[in-house]
């Protein structure tokens, strides 16, 4: 991540008290965003309600899109709910006893030290199965065994090594301890969130849903998820995600080796327009930004979906989306 893209110095616009005024202020910004040719839809939640949503080209805010690695934030939420329900002990729980049937015949002793939290913060120490290694990993007969058999490149708890295999292991852990699919858990545990719906989700050869990738949902559905975090874990009159888990997830645990951006449990951590922002990012420009309430500024969330088959980091497109989010939050 380009840290400077989020540490912008533009002054904040005056607070618009009425939702209608805020929506009016966003209209020209969202209209101008049509110049971003990969953008599919944007939706904005502010102070308790969706206040704006716009689709581009043939897409609407209700069109399903592969949200790619933005789904890692959803996996983190499911882990936190599982801990709250007592089916997992906590982020310090070792993963080896749960996944014992898929451990290598002669495991590296460091596997016994890998914790649930290490997986969620990308600090497992195992060779990462993203980037150049992703294709071979998802071509294997057993993705869980292949992930656990990968060599260690550093000790658990070290620097961040971004790997979709880590969040897939979380999906496998949730499946093992509950006896239910991760999709079933998401529909049950997040079912109280108005508008939240997963419309498709790839599975591995053993039927385990791919933790942290290949999940389809609409922009509005992604916004509904972000709004839960913006509202302290509440939705539909219920506490859906534990508030203390949100706090834990947003604590910087490591940092991206590419950008220096902080990372917690499935969330990147930064600032925009002088406000803290927590965000999930998926390949191609699938974004969920959460702005916690700060002083006189109510909480806000912004969801963006884009063409999932086009790169966003090296092209500068991701930074364009950061800039769009910054303009939106300034207007709010």
N, C-alpha and C positions, 0 to 999 in steps of 0.2 A: 504494500500500500504506500502511496505517496503521502507522507505525513503532512506536507505543506498544503495538500489539496483540502485537508479538513481543518487546518489551523489558519483559517482565513481571518482577515483583520477588518473586513467591512463592518461598519457600524450597524447596530440593530435598528430596524424600523420601529416606529411607535406601535405599541400593542393595540391590535384591533379587537375591541371587546365583543362585538357581535359576530356570530358565525357568518351571517350574510355578508358583512363587510370583509371578513377574512377571505371568504370564497371569492368575492369580487376582486380582491387584491391578487388572488392566485390565478385567476383566469388568464391574464396576459402572459404570466410565467409558463403556465401549462401549454398555452397556445404556441409560444415560442419554442418550447421543447420539441415540437414536431420536426425541427431541423436535425435532431439526433435520429439518424435513419434506422438504427437498430432498436430504438425504444418501442415497446409494445403498449405499455399502460403505466399510469401513475395514479396512486390513491393516497389521500391525506386524512389522518385522524387527528383531532385537536380538542382537548378539554372535554372528552367524553363522547364524541361523535365523529363520524366521517363527514368532512366538510367539502371535499372535492374529489373527483375521480375523472380521468380522461383516458380514452384509448386512442391509438394511432394506427393509421392504415386500416387494415381489415380486422384489427384486434380491439377488444373492449376490455374494461376492467374485470369482466367476468369470464374472459377467455382463459382456459387452462394453459399454463406454461410450465416447462421443466425448470424448477427453481434451483436446480443444481446444489451447490454447497450451502446455499442459504438454509437448506434443510438441516444442516448441522445444529442450528439454533433450536430447531424443533426436537431433535434427538436429545439435546441437553435438557430441554424442558421435561421430556418424558423421564429422563434419569432422575431429575429432581423430584418429580411426583412419586416415582417409585421409592425413593428414599423416605419421603414423607409418609407413604403408605406402609412402610416397614418391610417391603420386599427386597430392598437393598439397604446395606448398613450405612453407607455414606461415601463421600469421595475418596476416603483413605482405604476403602475396602480392596484387598488384593483380588485380581481377576482370575488368577490361575486356578483356584479351587472350583470356580463356577465353570470354567472352560476346560476342565481337566481332560475330558474325552478328546479334545482336539489339540492337546499339547504335543510337541515333537517327542519322539521316543527317548531322546537324550537332551532334554531342554537346557538351554542356557540358564544358569542359576539366577540370572537377573530377571527372568520371567516371573519369579516368585515375588519380586518387589514392585512390579507394575500394578498401579492402582486404577480404579475407575476414574479418579480425577486426572491421572496422567493421560488417559485416553482422551478425555474431554478437552484438555488444555494442549493437546498435541505434544506431550512430553514423555511418551512411552519409551523413547530411546531406540525403538525398532526402525529398521530401514523403511523409509516412507514408501507407500504404495500409491502415490499420486505422481503427476507429471510423467516422466519417461517410464516409470514402472507400472503405471495404472493398467495399461492394456494387458500385459502379461498376468497381472494379478486377477483381473476379472475374467481372464481366459482359463484360469485354473479350475480344477474340479471341485475344490472346497476352499472358498474364500477365507473362512475363519482359520482353517489349518495353515493355509499359505501365509496369512498375516502373522500368525504366531510362530511360524518357522523362519520368518525373515531374520537376517542377522541383526544384532545390535550394532549401531554405529556410535552410540554413546550410552551412558548410564541413564536409567529412568529418572525423571525429574530435571533433566538438563535443558538445553535450549529447545526452542520450538522446531519441530519437524512436521510440517503440515502433511497429513496423511488421511485419506478417506478410509483406509483400513482401520484406523483407530476408532472412528465413529461407527464403522460397521461392527466392530467388536462390541461396542456398547449396544447396538441393536441385537446382536446375538445374545448378550448377557440378559437383556430385558426379556427376550424370548425364552431363555432357559429358566429364569427365576419365576416367571409367571405362567409358563405353558401356553402363552397366547402370542399371536403374531404382533409385530410392532404396529402394523396398520390398525389392528383391532384395538390395541391400547390407545393409539392416538385418537381414534373415533370415540372411544369410551371416555378417556381421561380429559380430552379437550373438547368433548361433545357439547359442553355447556357454553362454548364460545360462539356467539351468534355469527354466522357467516363462515366459520372455519370448516373447510372440506378439502380432503386430499382426494383427487380424482384418478390418480395413477401412481404406482410405486413399484420399481423393479425389484426382483428378488434374486437371490443367489441360487446355485444348483440345489441347495438343501432347503430352499423355500424361505430363507430369512430375508426380510426386506433390507435393501441396501441402505445402511445407516449413513446419511450425509450426502446422498446424491440421487439423481434420477427420480425425483419426486415431483409430481405435477399438481399444481393448484393455481387458482386465479390470483390476480393482483389483489382483489378485495379480500380473498381468503388469507393471503400473506399479511395484509394490513390488519385483519382481525387478530391474527396471532401477535403481531407487534403491539397492538393496542392493549392486549392482556399485560404484557410486560410494562408498557407505559403507565398502566393503571394499577401497578403494584401487584399484579398477578390475579386481579379480579375480572370476572366476566359473568354476565347473566345472573347477577346477584350472588355469585359464589366465589370463593377463593379457589381458583383453578390451579395456578402455579404457586407454590409456597413463596411468600415474600422473602424469607431468609435465603431461599435458593437463588432468587433473582439477585440478591445482594452478593452472594458467593460467586455467582456466574459472572458478575461485573467487576470482580476484583482482578487486577492485572496479575497474571501468573507467569507470563512469559512475554516474548515479543517476536514479531515476524523478523526473520533474518533478512528479508528483502526490503522492508520499509521502516523497521523499528516500531511499528504500530503495536500497542499493547493487545494482549489476548487473554480472555478468561476461560470460562467453560462454554465454548461454542459461540462466543461473541468477541468481535473486535472492539477496542476501546479507544476513543479519541475525543476531539472537540470540534465544534463547528459554530461559528459566530459567537465565540466565547461561552458556548454552552456545552456541557458533557453530552456525548452521543455514543450509543452502543449500537453496533450494526452487524448484520449477517451479510455475507457477500457470496454470490454464486457465479460460476463461470458465465461469461457473456454479458453480465450486468444485471443479475437478479439480486435486488437489494431490499433489505428491511432495516430502516433506521428508527431508533427509539431515542427520544429526547426526554429524559426524566424531568419532572417539574423542578423548576429552579427559580427561587425568589418569586417575583410577580408573574413569571411565565408558566402557564399550565403545561402539563405533559403533552407530547405530540409523538406521532409515528408517521412514517412515510414509507410506502412500498412502491417498488419499481420493478417491472419485468421487461426483459429484452430478448432479442434473438439468442437462444441458448447455444447456437452453433458458431457464433462469431466471438473472437477473443475480445477482452475488454481491458486487460492490464497494460500490455505493451503498446496498444494502439492509442492510449490516452482516453478512451471512452469511459472507463471507470471514473476517471477524474472529472469528466464532464458530468457524470451522475452525482458525484460528490458536490460539484458546484451547483447543480440543480437543487439538491437537498438543502444546501446552504441558503440559496435564494428563497426557498419556500419557508424555511424556519425564520429567516429575517422578516418576512412578511407576517408571520404569526406572532 
